[in-house]
Amino acid sequence: MKIIRFLNEQGTVELAGYYNNDYYILEGDLFNYTRTNRKAVVKKLLAPLEPAAILCIGLNYKKHAEESNLPFPQWPVLFVKGNNALQHPDEPIVLPRYLRSDEVDYECELAVIIGKRCKNVTEENALDYVLGYTCANDVSARDWQLKRGGGQWCKGKFFDTFAPLGPCIVTTDEIKDPNTLEISTILNGERVQQGYTEDMIFNIPALVAFVSAGTTLEPGTVILTGTPQGVGMAANPARWLKAGDSVTISISGIGELTNTVVEETEPIYQ
């Protein structure tokens, strides 16, 4: 089932599932819900969940590693984003200007949503703990990630709006094998990334097993699973996001996540 999270006409957050050829309200929460016969009236689509954590895997597609002139990693490369980075569909990606970045990049990614509390899962049972999948854009300030971050990726990945998610969660009963999906980025109408999740160095069960090893994953944990070839950093000349751009992440079986790009204005909080 496809599940969306949205604001209704009264401004209340609700969940809805797609069945009987339309979206209907789900009562309860994302991990324990009951279907109803009340049709959803969507005023504004939201990111499909508020993550318990956002865990990210770097350099996980063979062709992306090759375009980056980097060897395949021996173990999954793990970094994190804060929930401040979460952004909704159709809301803007904000280019940092207060702490300036002029090298902001797009990265289409398949996001895995953990559905049950787990720790030390095996590759054989890893998918039993997955609720479903959604589209993600691992927006990255490459200058802060690679040149100014002291060898850590955190700052370049942690800016506000740098983790758009959506438009829906597709549950595992509809996506039996997450490593058979087509994934792409469309920038201003041009397809700039296109790949297949089968090109992953570490597949989804391996990633869930690795991330949960010695670590408790709560329901709602989001795992971003890496990006295929075609990132802006690897283009010649490099292709950086700029104000006015429109970025769409498309994954077969899930849908499209679109965000525009704007420049940061004066800080709201002092």
Phi and psi in degrees as a GROMACS rama.xvg file:
@    title "Ramachandran Plot"
@    xaxis  label "Phi"
@    yaxis  label "Psi"
@TYPE xy
-90.3547  132.232  LYS-2
-122.199  130.37  ILE-3
-117.128  156.329  ILE-4
-121.213  135.239  ARG-5
-156.596  166.685  PHE-6
-95.9822  132.084  LEU-7
-87.2036  -174.355  ASN-8
-65.1127  -22.1385  GLU-9
-89.7566  -0.462239  GLN-10
83.335  14.6435  GLY-11
-93.6924  140.897  THR-12
-78.7046  129.843  VAL-13
-136.787  164.173  GLU-14
-111.751  148.244  LEU-15
-142.725  148.639  ALA-16
-118.971  149.192  GLY-17
-91.5718  110.4  TYR-18
-154.328  160.095  TYR-19
53.0017  36.2461  ASN-20
65.9375  24.6903  ASN-21
-162.1  170.294  ASP-22
-91.2674  128.606  TYR-23
-123.615  148.353  TYR-24
-60.9826  138.19  ILE-25
-107.283  126.395  LEU-26
-92.4691  140.323  GLU-27
107.077  -151.763  GLY-28
-119.707  -177.654  ASP-29
-61.9238  -23.9456  LEU-30
-105.983  -5.65483  PHE-31
-157.971  90.0152  ASN-32
-128.896  162.783  TYR-33
-122.857  135.552  THR-34
-73.5211  147.518  ARG-35
-126.481  176.422  THR-36
-104.594  16.1853  ASN-37
-93.0467  120.404  ARG-38
-68.9018  143.634  LYS-39
-79.0552  137.738  ALA-40
-113.89  105.06  VAL-41
-94.1568  115.582  VAL-42
-87.2593  -40.461  LYS-43
-150.148  128.048  LYS-44
-78.6525  135.217  LEU-45
-111.875  165.953  LEU-46
-52.7216  141.464  ALA-47
-68.8646  -7.63142  PRO-48
-162.151  163.49  LEU-49
-98.2311  108.817  GLU-50
-64.1825  145.331  PRO-51
-71.2947  -32.014  ALA-52
-164.723  155.01  ALA-53
-119.36  105.62  ILE-54
-107.299  136.251  LEU-55
-129.094  144.251  CYS-56
-112.124  129.012  ILE-57
-102.604  153.947  GLY-58
52.2893  56.5357  LEU-59
-116.248  8.91971  ASN-60
-118.036  135.298  TYR-61
-59.1053  -46.4948  LYS-62
-70.2507  -29.5335  LYS-63
-70.4029  -39.4663  HIS-64
-61.9189  -39.3086  ALA-65
-67.2704  -41.8466  GLU-66
-69.0987  -22.4601  GLU-67
-88.7099  -1.98339  SER-68
56.7664  43.0792  ASN-69
-123.924  145.913  LEU-70
-71.4001  155.909  PRO-71
-63.383  134.89  PHE-72
-70.0842  149.912  PRO-73
-74.7402  -34.9004  GLN-74
-127.163  155.207  TRP-75
-56.7579  139.435  PRO-76
-90.9535  114.474  VAL-77
-108.883  133.462  LEU-78
-142.793  175.141  PHE-79
-129.786  157.772  VAL-80
-122.134  150.199  LYS-81
-83.3399  161.224  GLY-82
-66.7977  -14.9959  ASN-83
-61.6673  -23.9081  ASN-84
-79.6003  -14.0256  ALA-85
-59.0533  136.254  LEU-86
-136.804  148.623  GLN-87
-86.2306  160.401  HIS-88
-57.6244  143.447  PRO-89
67.8154  8.65557  ASP-90
-104.131  155.673  GLU-91
-79.1598  146.906  PRO-92
-81.9346  128.031  ILE-93
-103  120.175  VAL-94
-74.9932  123.955  LEU-95
-63.2812  130.878  PRO-96
-126.299  -27.4486  ARG-97
-67.8725  -43.3754  TYR-98
-115.742  94.1504  LEU-99
-69.8205  139.584  ARG-100
-130.448  132.183  SER-101
-112.85  14.6315  ASP-102
-134.053  57.1829  GLU-103
-90.4668  128.406  VAL-104
-118.363  158.025  ASP-105
-99.8012  151.947  TYR-106
-150.851  106.692  GLU-107
-71.0762  136.087  CYS-108
-146.348  146.526  GLU-109
-83.0878  126.616  LEU-110
-103.896  132.131  ALA-111
-99.6946  131.745  VAL-112
-107.888  117.974  ILE-113
-74.8266  133.149  ILE-114
-107.091  -17.6604  GLY-115
-137.395  143.776  LYS-116
-56.7533  132.229  ARG-117
-152.402  160.541  CYS-118
-159.212  140.329  LYS-119
56.5971  42.2655  ASN-120
-75.5557  159.324  VAL-121
-97.2759  163.541  THR-122
-62.0659  -31.1234  GLU-123
-68.4743  -33.4338  GLU-124
-112.137  8.6034  ASN-125
-58.138  -42.6521  ALA-126
-69.8619  -14.9214  LEU-127
-65.4372  -19.4223  ASP-128
-102.519  4.98278  TYR-129
-96.9499  128.03  VAL-130
-77.9649  -45.1703  LEU-131
176.267  -160.34  GLY-132
-139.111  152.296  TYR-133
-146.313  173.889  THR-134
-86.6099  146.208  CYS-135
-140.178  152.945  ALA-136
-120.776  109.641  ASN-137
-84.3107  76.4566  ASP-138
-64.3833  137.017  VAL-139
-138.318  126.169  SER-140
-86.8644  97.7006  ALA-141
-63.9392  -33.3399  ARG-142
-63.9766  -41.508  ASP-143
-78.8406  -26.547  TRP-144
-71.8752  -43.6109  GLN-145
-109.446  -24.2661  LEU-146
-112.884  -32.687  LYS-147
-116.821  6.58966  ARG-148
-97.5682  8.41925  GLY-149
66.5284  27.3297  GLY-150
89.8458  -5.15435  GLY-151
-110.042  151.932  GLN-152
-90.2578  -6.84629  TRP-153
-53.6912  -53.4693  CYS-154
-62.8469  -40.6918  LYS-155
-68.7682  -15.7847  GLY-156
-106.706  -8.26302  LYS-157
-103.798  -0.568143  PHE-158
-64.1249  153.5  PHE-159
-53.5463  142.597  ASP-160
72.5802  8.22101  THR-161
-86.5589  13.3802  PHE-162
-139.562  65.7398  ALA-163
-61.8787  138.805  PRO-164
-133.286  146.577  LEU-165
143.705  -169.16  GLY-166
-82.7997  -13.6189  PRO-167
-149.531  167.468  CYS-168
-101.19  129.115  ILE-169
-103.849  121.081  VAL-170
-72.9453  161.946  THR-171
-66.9064  -18.5344  THR-172
-69.1644  -20.2332  ASP-173
-97.062  -22.687  GLU-174
-120.354  91.7282  ILE-175
-70.9841  -37.6129  LYS-176
-128.811  103.149  ASP-177
-70.8064  -7.64382  PRO-178
-97.9679  30.1092  ASN-179
-131.137  25.8947  THR-180
-104.551  146.281  LEU-181
-87.189  139.462  GLU-182
-137.875  138.492  ILE-183
-154.634  162.443  SER-184
-119.057  134.498  THR-185
-117.532  117.139  ILE-186
-110.874  114.498  LEU-187
51.7545  41.3623  ASN-188
87.1701  -7.66126  GLY-189
-104.379  130.029  GLU-190
-78.1764  109.846  ARG-191
-103.747  -22.4349  VAL-192
-126.585  138.33  GLN-193
-154.125  124.875  GLN-194
-158.209  -170.504  GLY-195
-135.643  141.651  TYR-196
-65.7082  -15.5596  THR-197
-67.4769  -14.05  GLU-198
-81.8586  -0.404719  ASP-199
-61.3949  142.086  MET-200
-72.2621  -43.5475  ILE-201
-116.377  119.184  PHE-202
-75.3355  177.482  ASN-203
-60.8296  -48.549  ILE-204
-57.5935  -40.1217  PRO-205
-64.02  -38.519  ALA-206
-67.3523  -44.6333  LEU-207
-63.0981  -41.3337  VAL-208
-62.5537  -43.7551  ALA-209
-66.1007  -48.0477  PHE-210
-66.2643  -33.1372  VAL-211
-83.8894  -7.75126  SER-212
-65.3441  114.039  ALA-213
70.2954  7.77069  GLY-214
-136.188  125.504  THR-215
-77.8574  126.026  THR-216
-103.214  122.486  LEU-217
-85.309  154.645  GLU-218
-55.3154  136.825  PRO-219
95.0673  -2.75039  GLY-220
-65.3932  132.604  THR-221
-107.676  129.161  VAL-222
-114.381  114.65  ILE-223
-85.5653  132.769  LEU-224
-109.137  15.0613  THR-225
103.116  167.451  GLY-226
-125.358  147.843  THR-227
-79.6026  -176.703  PRO-228
-65.7137  158.876  GLN-229
107.983  10.1924  GLY-230
-63.5528  157.203  VAL-231
-62.0161  -33.4638  GLY-232
-60.6506  -31.4362  MET-233
-88.8951  -6.95968  ALA-234
-73.1201  160.068  ALA-235
-129.675  102.624  ASN-236
-73.9241  165.768  PRO-237
-57.8703  145.802  ALA-238
-115.26  101.404  ARG-239
-100.425  148.778  TRP-240
-66.1524  144.951  LEU-241
-138.242  158.792  LYS-242
-55.8579  136.132  ALA-243
97.1673  -13.652  GLY-244
-67.5421  156.519  ASP-245
-124.441  126.619  SER-246
-119.833  125.971  VAL-247
-120.337  127.261  THR-248
-99.8125  126.972  ILE-249
-124.922  129.5  SER-250
-132.688  129.224  ILE-251
-59.833  138.14  SER-252
83.3458  -9.99504  GLY-253
-116.165  -55.3614  ILE-254
136.726  -154.432  GLY-255
-126.214  139.404  GLU-256
-117.478  117.273  LEU-257
-119.276  135.514  THR-258
-138.288  141.43  ASN-259
-86.7846  175.23  THR-260
-125.351  132.578  VAL-261
-133.834  163.999  VAL-262
-89.4704  145.183  GLU-263
-65.0122  137.283  GLU-264
-98.2388  -165.835  THR-265
-58.6595  142.886  GLU-266
-60.5371  139.879  PRO-267
-76.7279  -40.1148  ILE-268
-105.426  135.366  TYR-269
